[in-house]
Amino acid sequence: MFDIGKPKMEIDFPGRMKAYPDLQPADIFIDFADNRPAFFMKIFDASVAPGDRAMAVLSFSHAAHPSMTVPSVLQRHLFQNRDLLVLENVVFRPSFEIARLRQGSAPTLPGTVVFANEGVFIKAWQGLGTIDVDLESGAATAAPDYAETFWVEDWKIVLLRGSEEIVLCERGKPASP
């Protein structure tokens, strides 16, 4: 009989495979859309009591419909019976070019990142309108008018691997392979 004990080989992989029901809100994961890697976040409806919260998925790189831009909300049934690669050490990096930073009421366009007292939100398509998704918690809410806040329209999602930074997607455009 073999003594398995401690694994002999360390695996340096940027994440873990998990079933969709095992994902936590705000987990960033990869799945394939149109035979290309696409980047998603598990989100929940913050307006509903915790026991009744409907989960959904925010897509950063794959639109729900060709006429829509990203990010957009997709229904969870598309992922329900799938194993997904949940990424670790992922950073959402809004642009901080001073010339691109804005103040005032943020536009309702999907992809706009709003820095508010309540958190950092990204506007996303849901149905025919937009919602706000808290990038730290995954909480989705109706999009209020944030008066006199800061906002930007450019961002990227970066995977940190040691001293290397790998851009996964930018403002909804997948990075070149």
N, C-alpha and C positions, 0 to 999 in steps of 0.2 A: 504494500500500500504506500502511496506517495503522501508525503507531508506537504500540503500546499503552502501553508504559512503565509508569509509576506510575499506579495508578487515580486517576481524577479526582474521584470521589465517595467519601467515607468512609461506611461503613455502621455505624450505631450500633445494633447488635442484641445481645441479651443472651447469645448463644451461637452454636454452630455446628452445622450438620447433619452427622451422622455415621451410618454404617451400624453396626448393633449389634456386629458382630465387631471394629470399630475402637475401641470404647469401652474405657477403662481401668477397673479396679476402683475403686470409690468415685466414679465419674463420676455426677453428678446429671443426669437428663434428663426431658424431657416427652414423653408420648405421649397418645393419646386413649383413654379407657375409658368406655364408655357415652356416647359423643359429648361428653365433657367432658374438658378437660385434666387429666391425672393426673401425679403426680410420683414418680420412681423412682430407684433407685441400683443400679448394677451391683455384684454381690458375688461372692465365691468361697468355696469350702469350704476352710478353712485346715487341716483335718485330713488332707488328701490331698497327696501330693508335688506340687511346682509343675508338672511336666509333665502331670500327670493331673488337675489341678484342674477340677472342674465349675463352670461359671459359672451364675449365676442372677440374679434381679432382686428387689430389695426394694421393695415398693410402700408409699409413705407415705400415699397418699390413695385407694387402690382395694383393697378386700379380695378375697382369693382366692375367698371364698365368702360369701354374704350373712349366714351365722351367725357369721362371724369379724370381729374388729375389725382395724384396721391398727396397725402395719405388718404385712405378711405377705409371704412369699416366693412368687414366681411363677416358673414354669419359663421358661428362656430361649427355648424354641421359639416362644413368643408374640411375640417381638421379632426373631427371627433374620434375617428378610428385610425388615427395616424400616429406613427412615432416621428418625433420632430427633434432637430438638433437645437437644444437650448444653449445659447452662447454665454460664456462667462467673460468678464473683463471687457464689457462693451460700454462705450461712452457715446452719449448723444451730445454733439458739439455744435451749438448754435454759432453762427458767424459773429465775430466781435470786431469786424472792421468798423471803425468809428463812422466812416462815411455811409455805411449801410444801416446803422442803428437808427431807429425811429422812436418818436414819443408821441403819445396821443391815443386816440381810439384806433385799435388794430383793425385791419380789414378782416372781413369774414372769409377770405379766400383760404381754401385748404392749403396746409403747409406753413402758414404763418405761425411763428413761435412767439408766445406772449409771456413776458416776465411780470407776474402780478404778485401782490402780497400773499395770495393764497397758494401760489406755486408757479411752476413753469408748465405751460400748456401748449399743445399743438392743435391747430384747427384741422378737422378732418371731415370728409364727406360721410354722411350717413343718410341714406335715402336721397331726398331732394334738397336737404339742407346741410348745415355744418354743426358739429359738436366740438367741445373742447375735451382733450384728453390730457390728464395730468401725467407728465412723462416720468415722474418718480413713483407714482402709486398705480397707474393704469386706470384710475377712476375717470369715467366719461360722464360729462354733464352738459346740459344745455349751455350754449355759448352766450354768456352775459356780455354786456358792453363794459370793457375795462377802461374807465376814463383815466387819462393821463398816465398811461403805463408805457413801458418800453416794449418794443417788438422788432423782430427781424424776419426776413423771408428766406434766408439762406441757412442751411444746416447740413451736417453730415453725421453719419453713424460710423464709429471707428472701433475696431477690435484691437485691443492692446495685447501684444505678444512679446513679452520681455521689453527690449528697447525699441521694438518695431511697432508701428501703427499701420494697420491695414484699413483703408477706407472701404466700407461695405456698400454704402450708397450715399448719395448727396442729393438733397432736395428732391428725392424721389427717383433719381436716375441711378440705376445700378452701376457700380464701378466696373471698368473694363477688366476682363479676365487677364 
